[in-house]
Amino acid sequence: MKTRLKEFRLHAGLTQQQLAERVHVSSRTIISIEKEQYSPSLMLAYRLAEVFGTTVEELCCLRENREREDEQYDL
């Protein structure tokens, strides 16, 4: 799943480790989300959005991801 996590993290001046500590996960989890290799749980997405003062929809590009999925299934 595409996210804007790296963009938000860099803008906030946080390292992957610092962000991981704030949301109680490993830095490996943050790395995997940024590389689109892992989709965060709803609770983790909410925690991440709170750190950056944004919404889950904005952080996780939900509209764009839904459109990608719809194209995949010809919806």
C-alpha positions in Angstrom: 0.0 0.0 0.0 1.3 3.4 -0.9 1.7 5.9 1.9 3.1 9.4 2.4 4.9 8.2 5.6 8.4 9.0 4.4 7.4 12.4 3.2 5.7 13.3 6.5 8.6 11.8 8.5 11.3 13.7 6.6 9.3 17.0 6.8 9.1 16.5 10.6 12.8 15.9 10.8 12.4 12.5 12.4 14.5 9.4 11.9 12.9 6.0 11.3 14.0 5.0 14.8 12.5 8.1 16.4 9.2 7.6 14.7 9.1 4.0 15.6 9.7 4.8 19.2 6.8 7.3 19.2 4.3 4.8 17.8 5.7 1.7 19.7 7.0 -0.4 16.8 10.4 -1.4 15.5 12.3 0.7 13.0 12.0 -2.3 10.7 8.2 -1.8 10.6 8.6 1.9 9.6 11.1 0.9 6.9 8.7 -1.8 5.5 5.8 0.6 5.4 7.9 3.2 3.6 9.0 0.6 1.0 5.3 -0.4 0.5 6.2 -3.9 1.7 3.9 -3.8 4.7 0.4 -2.2 5.3 0.0 -0.8 8.8 -2.9 -1.9 11.0 -5.7 0.6 11.5 -4.4 1.4 15.0 -0.8 1.9 13.8 -2.1 4.1 10.9 -4.1 6.2 13.4 -1.0 6.5 15.7 1.2 7.6 12.8 -1.4 10.1 11.6 -1.7 11.6 15.1 2.1 12.1 15.2 1.9 14.2 12.1 -1.4 16.0 12.8 -3.1 14.5 9.7 -5.7 12.0 8.9 -5.3 8.3 8.1 -6.9 8.9 4.7 -4.2 11.5 3.9 -1.3 9.6 5.3 -2.2 6.3 3.7 -3.4 7.7 0.3 -6.6 5.8 0.8 -8.4 7.3 -2.3 -5.4 6.6 -4.5 -5.0 3.0 -3.1 -8.7 2.3 -3.6 -8.6 3.5 -7.2 -5.5 1.3 -7.8 -7.4 -1.7 -6.4 -10.5 -0.9 -8.4 -8.5 -0.9 -11.6 -7.0 -4.2 -10.6 -10.5 -5.7 -10.3 -12.0 -3.7 -13.2 -14.5 -2.0 -10.9 
